[in-house]
Amino acid sequence: MDKLTFGLTMMVVGIGGTFLTLAILIWSIQILKKIFPLSAEDGSKSNRG
């Protein structure tokens, strides 16, 4: 394996790992939002208009 092939392989693995980590974070945040929904206590936060 020459240096170019090794470099490209490491780049692809690095990008894939980064996107996989971001996807896991997004999924875990969405699950936490479903478990613990945001509720406005006096209703003023839900009226943004």
Chimera marker file (.cmm) of the C-alpha trace (Angstrom):
<marker_set name="trace">
<marker id="1" x="0.000" y="0.000" z="0.000" r="1" g="1" b="0" radius="0.5"/>
<marker id="2" x="1.569" y="3.259" z="-1.062" r="1" g="1" b="0" radius="0.5"/>
<marker id="3" x="1.300" y="6.532" z="0.818" r="1" g="1" b="0" radius="0.5"/>
<marker id="4" x="-1.483" y="7.928" z="-1.352" r="1" g="1" b="0" radius="0.5"/>
<marker id="5" x="-3.709" y="4.881" z="-0.876" r="1" g="1" b="0" radius="0.5"/>
<marker id="6" x="-3.058" y="4.875" z="2.854" r="1" g="1" b="0" radius="0.5"/>
<marker id="7" x="-3.817" y="8.593" z="3.104" r="1" g="1" b="0" radius="0.5"/>
<marker id="8" x="-7.061" y="8.299" z="1.173" r="1" g="1" b="0" radius="0.5"/>
<marker id="9" x="-8.117" y="5.287" z="3.246" r="1" g="1" b="0" radius="0.5"/>
<marker id="10" x="-7.465" y="7.137" z="6.485" r="1" g="1" b="0" radius="0.5"/>
<marker id="11" x="-9.356" y="10.169" z="5.174" r="1" g="1" b="0" radius="0.5"/>
<marker id="12" x="-12.422" y="8.104" z="4.254" r="1" g="1" b="0" radius="0.5"/>
<marker id="13" x="-12.368" y="6.278" z="7.595" r="1" g="1" b="0" radius="0.5"/>
<marker id="14" x="-12.002" y="9.583" z="9.441" r="1" g="1" b="0" radius="0.5"/>
<marker id="15" x="-14.877" y="11.228" z="7.597" r="1" g="1" b="0" radius="0.5"/>
<marker id="16" x="-17.047" y="8.147" z="8.101" r="1" g="1" b="0" radius="0.5"/>
<marker id="17" x="-16.264" y="8.063" z="11.809" r="1" g="1" b="0" radius="0.5"/>
<marker id="18" x="-17.093" y="11.744" z="12.149" r="1" g="1" b="0" radius="0.5"/>
<marker id="19" x="-20.435" y="11.387" z="10.380" r="1" g="1" b="0" radius="0.5"/>
<marker id="20" x="-21.260" y="8.263" z="12.383" r="1" g="1" b="0" radius="0.5"/>
<marker id="21" x="-20.530" y="10.087" z="15.642" r="1" g="1" b="0" radius="0.5"/>
<marker id="22" x="-22.702" y="13.025" z="14.572" r="1" g="1" b="0" radius="0.5"/>
<marker id="23" x="-25.539" y="10.664" z="13.607" r="1" g="1" b="0" radius="0.5"/>
<marker id="24" x="-25.359" y="8.921" z="16.993" r="1" g="1" b="0" radius="0.5"/>
<marker id="25" x="-25.479" y="12.286" z="18.766" r="1" g="1" b="0" radius="0.5"/>
<marker id="26" x="-28.480" y="13.413" z="16.692" r="1" g="1" b="0" radius="0.5"/>
<marker id="27" x="-30.350" y="10.161" z="17.351" r="1" g="1" b="0" radius="0.5"/>
<marker id="28" x="-29.650" y="10.270" z="21.088" r="1" g="1" b="0" radius="0.5"/>
<marker id="29" x="-30.808" y="13.905" z="21.316" r="1" g="1" b="0" radius="0.5"/>
<marker id="30" x="-34.020" y="13.050" z="19.444" r="1" g="1" b="0" radius="0.5"/>
<marker id="31" x="-34.673" y="10.124" z="21.789" r="1" g="1" b="0" radius="0.5"/>
<marker id="32" x="-34.069" y="12.327" z="24.826" r="1" g="1" b="0" radius="0.5"/>
<marker id="33" x="-36.472" y="14.942" z="23.403" r="1" g="1" b="0" radius="0.5"/>
<marker id="34" x="-39.162" y="12.255" z="23.112" r="1" g="1" b="0" radius="0.5"/>
<marker id="35" x="-38.520" y="10.985" z="26.632" r="1" g="1" b="0" radius="0.5"/>
<marker id="36" x="-38.304" y="14.445" z="28.214" r="1" g="1" b="0" radius="0.5"/>
<marker id="37" x="-40.431" y="16.842" z="26.139" r="1" g="1" b="0" radius="0.5"/>
<marker id="38" x="-40.065" y="20.588" z="26.647" r="1" g="1" b="0" radius="0.5"/>
<marker id="39" x="-43.146" y="21.960" z="28.372" r="1" g="1" b="0" radius="0.5"/>
<marker id="40" x="-43.874" y="25.651" z="28.915" r="1" g="1" b="0" radius="0.5"/>
<marker id="41" x="-45.030" y="26.335" z="32.460" r="1" g="1" b="0" radius="0.5"/>
<marker id="42" x="-47.054" y="29.513" z="31.850" r="1" g="1" b="0" radius="0.5"/>
<marker id="43" x="-47.560" y="29.244" z="28.101" r="1" g="1" b="0" radius="0.5"/>
<marker id="44" x="-45.607" y="32.393" z="27.259" r="1" g="1" b="0" radius="0.5"/>
<marker id="45" x="-42.707" y="30.433" z="25.793" r="1" g="1" b="0" radius="0.5"/>
<marker id="46" x="-44.908" y="28.613" z="23.293" r="1" g="1" b="0" radius="0.5"/>
<marker id="47" x="-46.392" y="31.876" z="21.926" r="1" g="1" b="0" radius="0.5"/>
<marker id="48" x="-43.716" y="33.336" z="19.701" r="1" g="1" b="0" radius="0.5"/>
<marker id="49" x="-46.006" y="35.387" z="17.468" r="1" g="1" b="0" radius="0.5"/>
<link id1="1" id2="2" r="1" g="1" b="0" radius="0.2"/>
<link id1="2" id2="3" r="1" g="1" b="0" radius="0.2"/>
<link id1="3" id2="4" r="1" g="1" b="0" radius="0.2"/>
<link id1="4" id2="5" r="1" g="1" b="0" radius="0.2"/>
<link id1="5" id2="6" r="1" g="1" b="0" radius="0.2"/>
<link id1="6" id2="7" r="1" g="1" b="0" radius="0.2"/>
<link id1="7" id2="8" r="1" g="1" b="0" radius="0.2"/>
<link id1="8" id2="9" r="1" g="1" b="0" radius="0.2"/>
<link id1="9" id2="10" r="1" g="1" b="0" radius="0.2"/>
<link id1="10" id2="11" r="1" g="1" b="0" radius="0.2"/>
<link id1="11" id2="12" r="1" g="1" b="0" radius="0.2"/>
<link id1="12" id2="13" r="1" g="1" b="0" radius="0.2"/>
<link id1="13" id2="14" r="1" g="1" b="0" radius="0.2"/>
<link id1="14" id2="15" r="1" g="1" b="0" radius="0.2"/>
<link id1="15" id2="16" r="1" g="1" b="0" radius="0.2"/>
<link id1="16" id2="17" r="1" g="1" b="0" radius="0.2"/>
<link id1="17" id2="18" r="1" g="1" b="0" radius="0.2"/>
<link id1="18" id2="19" r="1" g="1" b="0" radius="0.2"/>
<link id1="19" id2="20" r="1" g="1" b="0" radius="0.2"/>
<link id1="20" id2="21" r="1" g="1" b="0" radius="0.2"/>
<link id1="21" id2="22" r="1" g="1" b="0" radius="0.2"/>
<link id1="22" id2="23" r="1" g="1" b="0" radius="0.2"/>
<link id1="23" id2="24" r="1" g="1" b="0" radius="0.2"/>
<link id1="24" id2="25" r="1" g="1" b="0" radius="0.2"/>
<link id1="25" id2="26" r="1" g="1" b="0" radius="0.2"/>
<link id1="26" id2="27" r="1" g="1" b="0" radius="0.2"/>
<link id1="27" id2="28" r="1" g="1" b="0" radius="0.2"/>
<link id1="28" id2="29" r="1" g="1" b="0" radius="0.2"/>
<link id1="29" id2="30" r="1" g="1" b="0" radius="0.2"/>
<link id1="30" id2="31" r="1" g="1" b="0" radius="0.2"/>
<link id1="31" id2="32" r="1" g="1" b="0" radius="0.2"/>
<link id1="32" id2="33" r="1" g="1" b="0" radius="0.2"/>
<link id1="33" id2="34" r="1" g="1" b="0" radius="0.2"/>
<link id1="34" id2="35" r="1" g="1" b="0" radius="0.2"/>
<link id1="35" id2="36" r="1" g="1" b="0" radius="0.2"/>
<link id1="36" id2="37" r="1" g="1" b="0" radius="0.2"/>
<link id1="37" id2="38" r="1" g="1" b="0" radius="0.2"/>
<link id1="38" id2="39" r="1" g="1" b="0" radius="0.2"/>
<link id1="39" id2="40" r="1" g="1" b="0" radius="0.2"/>
<link id1="40" id2="41" r="1" g="1" b="0" radius="0.2"/>
<link id1="41" id2="42" r="1" g="1" b="0" radius="0.2"/>
<link id1="42" id2="43" r="1" g="1" b="0" radius="0.2"/>
<link id1="43" id2="44" r="1" g="1" b="0" radius="0.2"/>
<link id1="44" id2="45" r="1" g="1" b="0" radius="0.2"/>
<link id1="45" id2="46" r="1" g="1" b="0" radius="0.2"/>
<link id1="46" id2="47" r="1" g="1" b="0" radius="0.2"/>
<link id1="47" id2="48" r="1" g="1" b="0" radius="0.2"/>
<link id1="48" id2="49" r="1" g="1" b="0" radius="0.2"/>
</marker_set>
